Amino acid sequence: MKILFVTDLYPISDKETKTPKTLLSFVEEWQKEGHEVDVIKPNFLLNSFLRNKPFYKTGQYKNIFNVNYITPFLFNTTKKLPSFEYDVIVSHMPSGIIFSNKLEGKKICAVHVSDLEVLTKPLYSIYFKQQIETAYKNCNGIACRSQVLMNKFLKLYPQYENKTFLCESGINFEPELKLRNERKNIITCANLIERKNIDKLISAVNEMPEFKLTIIGSGKEFKRLKKMSKNNICFAGQLEHNEVLNRMRNADIFILPSVNETFGMVYLEAMACGCLTIGVKNEGIDGIIKNMENGFLIEPSKENIKSVLQNITSMDNERINLILQNCYNTVCRYKMADCADKYLKNILKII
């Protein structure tokens, strides 16, 4: 099968540490199964500059064709592309979805948090919203990156229920079951920006000296967060992925009180490393994590963070280990190869 994958959320170089590799993982799994997959990366230069993304010239990079443009698709940027013919075009993120409007063929359009923002915020109503609505109307199928996103999308566009399905991500390593008595070592891992709410986590742990918190990541909030932290909080900086997983395996609790999360692979990885995992209600991981069953879900505030940590320490070992067993059973169903296979089977059903 010949697949064209269109998205700007895709690393061209292995050195891109801040570009998520979740969409890359789908492509790699499909390639392992013998499918031919090419990638178009539509790159809006102003957006790349504002987000400090690495710059690449328009052209071919292995199976990726990077196409730069200055204005948001007001000109026929497809003239820059090589000729192609594919069985299906799969597009992710607003840039990818809008770009796919200019391409001919059977199409699958995905739903991320970014797409819902474009569809609901007045800022995008003049051009971008209309373009994305056109794409969803004309495509063959709509792939939602989490159950929460699917619920929100279908509330806005119930007429598309029959062509909408889930395309969740998975882990690329074997999960571990760790039954534990200790619950004092907390870890988090994030790009240190405002919406991750690391300041609220720090404020909570500052008032709970019995806990030790390790923060992995870097970002524009780094200096402010470090300045407000007490001695029981350690900053590890940006680490290689394998080292992040090793740190998680040695921790007791993982928490990330982040909002506007499409899926949240880091939660799934923490669960697979045997951490008691705390996520946020009505975000991407909600539905995979079920509160008090295989993890914990909270509203992202200092008081709620303190409350859930106190609740965890007060539970008996039998209850904690049942949650960890349920966590392990859950994450075993989310292996990347299985998730990619399910995604492709849903695409084949629709086209």
C-alpha positions as CSV (number, residue, x, y, z in Angstrom):
1,M,0.0,0.0,0.0
2,K,1.3,3.5,-0.9
3,I,0.6,6.1,1.8
4,L,1.2,9.8,1.9
5,F,1.6,11.3,5.4
6,V,1.2,15.1,5.6
7,T,2.1,16.9,8.8
8,D,4.4,19.6,10.2
9,L,4.7,17.6,13.5
10,Y,7.5,15.4,12.2
11,P,11.3,15.4,12.9
12,I,13.5,15.5,9.8
13,S,16.7,15.0,11.9
14,D,17.3,12.6,14.8
15,K,18.8,15.6,16.6
16,E,15.4,17.3,17.0
17,T,14.9,16.6,20.7
18,K,11.8,18.8,21.1
19,T,9.8,17.5,18.1
20,P,7.5,14.7,19.3
21,K,8.0,11.4,17.6
22,T,4.5,10.0,18.0
23,L,3.5,10.5,14.4
24,L,6.9,9.2,13.2
25,S,6.2,6.0,15.1
26,F,3.0,5.4,13.1
27,V,5.0,5.8,9.8
28,E,7.8,3.5,11.0
29,E,5.4,0.7,12.1
30,W,3.7,0.9,8.7
31,Q,7.0,0.7,6.9
32,K,8.0,-2.4,9.0
33,E,4.8,-4.1,7.6
34,G,6.0,-3.4,4.1
35,H,3.9,-0.4,3.2
36,E,5.5,2.5,1.2
37,V,5.1,5.7,3.2
38,D,6.2,9.2,2.0
39,V,6.0,12.3,4.2
40,I,5.2,15.9,3.2
41,K,6.1,18.4,5.9
42,P,4.4,21.7,5.1
43,N,6.4,24.3,7.0
44,F,4.8,27.8,7.6
45,L,8.0,29.8,8.1
46,L,6.6,32.4,10.5
47,N,5.2,29.7,12.8
48,S,8.6,27.9,12.7
49,F,10.4,31.1,13.7
50,L,8.0,31.9,16.5
51,R,8.3,28.3,17.9
52,N,12.1,28.2,17.4
53,K,11.9,25.2,15.2
54,P,14.9,24.1,13.2
55,F,15.0,25.4,9.6
56,Y,15.4,23.1,6.5
57,K,15.4,24.2,2.9
58,T,12.6,23.1,0.7
59,G,13.5,19.7,-0.7
60,Q,13.8,15.9,-0.2
61,Y,15.2,14.4,3.0
62,K,15.1,10.6,2.7
63,N,11.3,9.9,2.5
64,I,10.4,13.4,3.8
65,F,9.7,16.3,1.4
66,N,9.9,19.6,3.3
67,V,8.0,22.4,1.6
68,N,8.4,26.0,3.0
69,Y,5.9,28.8,2.5
70,I,5.6,32.3,3.7
71,T,1.9,33.0,3.5
72,P,-0.6,30.4,4.8
73,F,-1.4,28.4,1.7
74,L,-2.6,31.4,-0.3
75,F,-0.4,30.3,-3.3
76,N,-0.2,26.9,-5.0
77,T,2.7,25.5,-3.0
78,T,2.0,22.1,-4.5
79,K,3.9,23.2,-7.6
80,K,7.1,22.6,-5.5
81,L,6.2,19.0,-4.9
82,P,7.4,16.0,-6.9
83,S,4.7,14.1,-8.8
84,F,3.0,11.3,-6.8
85,E,0.1,8.9,-6.7
86,Y,-1.0,7.2,-3.4
87,D,-3.7,4.9,-2.2
88,V,-4.5,7.2,0.7
89,I,-3.4,10.6,2.1
90,V,-3.2,10.8,5.9
91,S,-2.9,14.4,7.3
92,H,-2.3,15.5,10.9
93,M,-2.2,19.0,12.5
94,P,-3.8,22.1,11.0
95,S,-1.0,22.7,8.5
96,G,-1.1,19.2,7.2
97,I,-4.9,19.1,7.0
98,I,-5.2,22.5,5.2
99,F,-2.4,21.4,2.8
100,S,-4.2,18.2,2.0
101,N,-7.1,20.3,0.6
102,K,-4.8,20.9,-2.4
103,L,-4.2,17.2,-3.0
104,E,-6.3,14.7,-4.9
105,G,-7.1,11.3,-3.6
106,K,-8.7,9.4,-0.7
107,K,-8.0,11.2,2.6
108,I,-7.9,10.7,6.3
109,C,-7.8,13.9,8.5
110,A,-6.8,13.7,12.1
111,V,-8.0,15.7,15.1
112,H,-5.5,17.1,17.6
113,V,-5.9,19.7,20.3
114,S,-4.5,22.3,17.8
115,D,-7.4,21.5,15.3
116,L,-10.0,22.1,18.0
117,E,-8.4,25.4,18.8
118,V,-8.6,26.5,15.2
119,L,-12.3,25.4,15.1
120,T,-13.3,27.2,18.2
121,K,-11.2,30.3,18.7
122,P,-12.3,33.6,16.9
123,L,-8.7,34.3,16.0
124,Y,-8.8,31.6,13.3
125,S,-12.3,32.1,12.0
126,I,-11.5,34.1,8.9
127,Y,-9.4,31.6,7.0
128,F,-8.1,28.6,8.9
129,K,-11.4,27.4,10.3
130,Q,-13.1,27.4,6.9
131,Q,-10.2,25.4,5.4
132,I,-10.2,22.8,8.2
133,E,-14.0,22.5,8.0
134,T,-13.7,21.9,4.2
135,A,-11.1,19.2,4.8
136,Y,-13.2,17.4,7.4
137,K,-16.3,17.6,5.1
138,N,-14.5,16.2,2.1
139,C,-12.3,13.6,3.6
140,N,-13.2,9.9,3.8
141,G,-12.4,9.5,7.5
142,I,-11.6,11.4,10.6
143,A,-9.0,10.0,13.1
144,C,-9.2,11.4,16.7
145,R,-6.1,11.1,18.8
146,S,-7.9,10.4,22.0
147,Q,-11.4,9.6,23.3
148,V,-11.6,13.0,25.0
149,L,-10.9,14.7,21.6
150,M,-13.4,12.5,19.8
151,N,-16.1,13.5,22.3
152,K,-15.3,17.2,21.9
153,F,-15.1,17.0,18.1
154,L,-18.4,15.1,17.7
155,K,-20.1,17.6,20.0
156,L,-19.1,20.3,17.5
157,Y,-19.7,18.1,14.4
158,P,-22.1,15.3,15.2
159,Q,-22.8,14.8,11.4
160,Y,-19.4,13.1,11.0
161,E,-19.9,10.4,13.6
162,N,-20.1,7.6,11.0
163,K,-16.6,8.4,9.6
164,T,-14.8,9.2,12.9
165,F,-12.6,6.7,14.8
166,L,-9.8,6.6,17.3
167,C,-6.0,6.6,16.5
168,E,-4.3,6.3,19.9
169,S,-0.5,6.0,20.3
170,G,1.5,3.3,22.1
171,I,4.8,2.5,23.7
172,N,7.9,1.1,21.9
173,F,9.2,-1.0,24.8
174,E,8.1,-3.8,27.1
175,P,6.1,-2.5,30.1
176,E,7.1,-3.5,33.7
177,L,5.0,-4.4,36.7
178,K,6.5,-2.9,39.9
179,L,4.7,-3.5,43.2
180,R,6.0,-1.0,45.7
181,N,5.9,0.1,49.3
182,E,7.6,3.5,48.9
183,R,5.7,6.4,47.5
184,K,8.0,9.4,48.2
185,N,9.9,9.8,44.9
186,I,8.0,11.9,42.4
187,I,9.1,12.6,38.8
188,T,7.8,14.7,36.0
189,C,8.9,15.3,32.5
190,A,7.9,18.1,30.3
191,N,8.7,21.1,28.1
192,L,8.9,23.8,30.7
193,I,6.2,26.1,29.4
194,E,3.2,27.7,31.2
195,R,0.5,25.2,30.2
196,K,2.3,22.3,31.7
197,N,1.5,23.8,35.2
198,I,4.9,22.7,36.7
199,D,4.7,25.8,38.9
200,K,1.6,24.4,40.6
201,L,3.4,21.0,41.1
202,I,6.4,22.8,42.6
203,S,4.1,24.9,44.9
204,A,2.5,21.7,46.2
205,V,5.7,19.8,46.8
206,N,7.3,22.9,48.4
207,E,4.7,22.4,51.2
208,M,5.3,18.6,51.4
209,P,9.0,18.1,52.5
210,E,8.4,14.4,52.9
211,F,8.4,14.1,49.1
212,K,11.3,14.4,46.6
213,L,10.5,15.8,43.1
214,T,12.7,15.4,40.1
215,I,11.9,17.6,37.1
216,I,13.1,16.5,33.7
217,G,13.0,19.0,30.8
218,S,14.0,22.5,29.7
219,G,12.1,25.5,28.4
220,K,11.5,29.2,28.9
221,E,10.0,28.7,32.4
222,F,13.2,26.9,33.6
223,K,14.8,29.9,35.6
224,R,11.5,31.0,37.2
225,L,10.6,27.4,38.2
226,K,14.1,26.8,39.7
227,K,14.0,30.0,41.6
228,M,10.7,29.1,43.3
229,S,11.8,25.5,44.3
230,K,12.9,24.3,47.7
231,N,15.6,21.8,48.5
232,N,13.4,18.7,48.0
233,I,13.1,19.6,44.3
234,C,15.8,18.6,41.7
235,F,16.1,19.8,38.1
236,A,17.7,17.1,35.8
237,G,17.5,19.2,32.6
238,Q,17.0,17.8,29.1
239,L,17.8,14.0,29.0
240,E,18.0,11.4,26.3
241,H,14.8,9.3,26.0
242,N,16.4,6.1,27.4
243,E,17.7,8.1,30.5
244,V,14.2,9.5,31.0
245,L,12.8,6.0,31.1
246,N,15.5,4.9,33.5
247,R,14.6,7.8,35.9
248,M,10.9,6.8,35.7
249,R,11.7,3.2,36.6
250,N,13.4,4.4,39.7
251,A,10.6,6.8,40.7
252,D,7.4,5.9,42.7
253,I,5.0,8.5,41.3
254,F,4.7,10.3,38.0
255,I,2.6,13.5,37.7
256,L,2.1,16.0,35.0
257,P,-0.7,18.5,35.6
258,S,-0.7,19.7,32.0
259,V,-3.6,21.1,30.0
260,N,-4.3,21.1,26.2
261,E,-2.7,17.7,25.7
262,T,-3.7,15.8,22.6
263,F,-2.7,12.4,24.0
264,G,0.2,12.5,26.4
265,M,2.7,9.8,25.5
266,V,4.7,10.6,28.6
267,Y,1.9,9.3,30.8
268,L,1.7,6.0,29.0
269,E,5.5,5.7,29.3
270,A,5.4,6.4,33.0
271,M,2.7,3.7,33.4
272,A,4.8,1.3,31.5
273,C,7.8,2.1,33.8
274,G,5.7,1.1,36.8
275,C,4.9,4.5,38.2
276,L,1.7,5.5,40.0
277,T,0.6,7.9,37.3
278,I,-1.4,11.1,37.8
279,G,-3.0,12.9,34.9
280,V,-5.6,15.6,34.3
281,K,-9.3,15.2,33.9
282,N,-10.7,15.8,30.4
283,E,-7.2,15.7,28.8
284,G,-5.9,13.2,26.3
285,I,-4.9,10.5,28.8
286,D,-8.4,10.6,30.4
287,G,-10.1,7.4,29.5
288,I,-6.9,5.4,29.4
289,I,-6.2,6.4,33.0
290,K,-9.3,5.7,35.1
291,N,-9.3,7.5,38.4
292,M,-8.5,5.3,41.4
293,E,-8.6,2.2,39.2
294,N,-5.3,2.2,37.3
295,G,-4.0,5.7,38.2
296,F,-5.3,9.1,39.2
297,L,-7.0,12.1,37.5
298,I,-7.2,15.5,39.0
299,E,-8.0,19.1,38.2
300,P,-4.7,21.0,37.8
301,S,-4.3,23.1,41.0
302,K,-1.9,23.1,43.9
303,E,-4.5,22.0,46.4
304,N,-5.6,19.1,44.2
305,I,-2.0,18.0,43.7
306,K,-1.4,18.0,47.5
307,S,-4.7,16.1,48.0
308,V,-3.9,13.3,45.6
309,L,-0.4,12.9,47.0
310,Q,-1.7,12.7,50.5
311,N,-4.3,10.2,49.3
312,I,-1.6,8.0,47.8
313,T,0.5,8.0,50.9
314,S,-2.6,7.1,53.1
315,M,-3.5,4.0,51.0
316,D,-2.5,0.6,52.2
317,N,-0.1,-1.5,50.1
318,E,-2.8,-3.9,48.9
319,R,-4.8,-1.1,47.3
320,I,-1.7,0.6,45.8
321,N,-0.5,-2.7,44.3
322,L,-4.0,-3.4,42.8
323,I,-3.8,0.0,41.1
324,L,-0.3,-0.8,39.8
325,Q,-1.5,-4.2,38.5
326,N,-4.4,-2.6,36.7
327,C,-2.0,0.0,35.3
328,Y,0.2,-2.7,33.9
329,N,-2.7,-4.6,32.4
330,T,-3.8,-1.3,30.7
331,V,-0.5,-0.3,29.2
332,C,0.1,-3.8,27.8
333,R,-2.8,-3.0,25.4
334,Y,-1.0,0.1,24.2
335,K,2.0,-1.2,22.2
336,M,2.9,1.0,19.3
337,A,2.9,-1.9,16.7
338,D,-0.7,-2.8,17.8
339,C,-1.9,0.8,17.8
340,A,-0.4,1.5,14.3
341,D,-2.0,-1.7,13.0
342,K,-5.4,-0.7,14.4
343,Y,-5.0,2.7,12.8
344,L,-4.3,1.3,9.4
345,K,-7.1,-1.2,9.6
346,N,-9.5,1.6,10.4
347,I,-8.2,3.5,7.4
348,L,-8.7,0.5,5.1
349,K,-12.2,0.0,6.3
350,I,-13.1,3.5,5.4
351,I,-11.4,3.8,2.1
